[in-house]
Amino acid sequence: MGKLTFTTFVTLDGVYQGPGGPEEDRGDGFDQGGWTVPYGDEDFGRFVTDVFTRVDAFLLGRKTYDIFAAYWPKQTDPADPVAAKLNSLPKYVPSSTLTRPEWAGTTVIDGDLGKEVSSLKERTEGELQIHGSGALARSLFALGLIDTVHMPTFPVVLGAGRRLFAEGATPAAFRHAGGSITSTGVAINTYELAGSPTYGSY
């Protein structure tokens, strides 16, 4: 049985929207896209490459899928570890509106999300990876299906944009499983889901 891992880039105030460029995701009037770019360095590149060396299949939300499908099929350098995996491995997209995906290797899943993803985990040998896809990730957190979270936190506050854990998020506890800091100050942390929060008082 495989492991469902979630990799997302967030700001100090929890925004995950539009990390890669100004035009990546302007939903809800967001105009600060590309906030990760000034922090790219060799340390961060090694982290991304390492994540993609472990993937066996991808699970992508519809918006992230559309963004990826518009870019990655055009990247054909076989030495590019990200493009090589995204273009060759299976991609699963929970959607009721995506009917004729053109990106090779794409399968649309439109049944019960919990059952479909549980089945995918059972059929995957290694890692089933989610990238971005905040709305999908929140749904899967609520179902207790995400095993591992890789969360690079960038030293910037935007004050606007979609937040990963907004009001109403499902309570959960995590165990810190590793971390590092890049030369530009990005704090890369890995967490394992550890059940529900526990409470006490001082």
N, C-alpha and C positions, 0 to 999 in steps of 0.2 A: 504493500500500500504506500502511495506517495504522500508527500508533505505539501500542504498548501502554504506558500510563502507570499508575502505582500511587501513590495518595495515602493516607497513613496518619498518624495522630497517635500519637506515642509519648512515654513518660515518660523521664526520664534513665536509668532502669534497664531501658528497653526494653519496657515493658508497653504493649499497644495495646488491651486489653480495656475495654469499657464507657466510652468517653470522653464520651458525650453525656448520661448520666443514671444515677441510682441503679438503675433497673429495666431498663436497656437490655440488659445481659448479666450475669446472675448465675451463669453456668456455673462449675462447680467451687467454688461457695461464695463467689465474688468479691463483696465488699460495699463497694467503693470507687468505684463508677461515678459518672460526672459530673465527673471530675478536670480536664477542659478548661475547664469553665464559668467559673471565676474569672479566666481569662486571655483571655476574649473581648474584643476591642476593634475599632476601625475598621480597624486594620492587618490583623488576621486576617480580618476580613470581606472586605476587598479581595482578599486572597489566595484565599479560597474562591470568590469571584465570578469571579476571573480564571481559575481552573481550570475552572469550569463553562462559561465562554464558549468553550472549545476542544473540548468533547466532541461526538462524533458517535454514540457508542453506549456502553453500560455492560456490564461483565462483573463479576458479583457472586457471592460465595460464598453458600451456602445460608443460613447464619445471618445475614449482613448483609442478604441479600435479605428475609428474614422481618422483620427489624427495620425496614427501609426501607418494605416493603409495608404495614406496620401504621400508618405515619405519613404518608408523603408523598402518597399519593392523596387524603388529606383536606385537603391544602394546595392551594387552588385559586386563589390570587392570581396572576394572569398576570405581575405585576411581580416575583415572587419568582424570581430566576434559577436557584436550585437546584431548586425544585419544578417550574418550567416545563420544565426539561430532563429531570429524572427521570420526569416523567409523560408526556412526549411522545416521547422517543427510545427506540430499541430497547434492551431489557435481556436479557442472556443469563445463564443460571444453570446451571453444571455440577451436575447432581444426578441421582441414581438413585431418589430418593424423592419429589421434587416432580412431581406428575403433572397437576394441574389448576390452574395459577397463575391468580389472578383479577386481578392488576394488569395493566392494558392494556399491550400491547407487549412482553410477556415471552415468551421462547423458552427452553425447557429443552434443554440439550445433554447427552447421556449417552453419547457415544462416546469414543474415544481423546482425552484432554484436549489433548495436544500437537497432534494433527492438527486438532481442532476449533478451537482458539484460533488456530493458524496460518492456517486458512481465514478466520476472522473478521477477522484483521489484513489479509489480502489484500483482503477485501471492504469494508473501512472506509476512507473517504477521509482522515479526519483522525485524531482520537484515540479509541481504544478505552480507556475508563477503568475501573480497579479502584479502589473506595473501601473502606477497611477490609479485610475478607475476608483476614485474615492467613494462614489455612491454605491457601487457594487461591493466594495470592501466593507462599508458600514453594514450592508445587508448580511454579509457573510460573518462579520463579527457578531451580529445579533443571533446568528444561528450556531455560533461556536465552532465554525469550520476552519478559521484561519489558525495555523499553527505557529508561524514565525513572522515577525515584522522587522524589516530593515528600514530604518528611518533616519536618513541624513537630515539634520536640522541646520539650516543656513542662518548665519548671523545677520538677519535682516527682518524688519517689521514693516508690513505693508498696510495694515489697517483696513484692508478691504480684500474681498475674494472669498472663494469657498473654503471653509475650514473642514479639516478632516473629522474632528470630533466636536461637532456643534452641540447646542442644547438638545437634549433628548437622546444622546448617544447611549448605547447599551453599556451599563457598568461592567468593567472587566479588570482583572489584575494581570500583571505581566511579570516575568522574571527576566532580569537583564542577563543576556547571554554573550555579550562582547561589545567592544566599541573601540573607536579610534578617532583622532582629530586630524584633519588634513592641514596642509601648510597654510591654507587660506581661512582656517577657522571653522570649517564644517564639522559638526559633531555627528559621526556616524555610529549609531547604536542599533543593536539587534536585541529583540525581545521575544520571548516565548510566552504564549498564552498560558496563564496559570490559574484560570478559573475566575471566580467572582471575588470582588474586593472583600476584605475583612476590616472590621472597624473596632475602635477602642476609644479611650480617652486619656488625657494627661492630667 
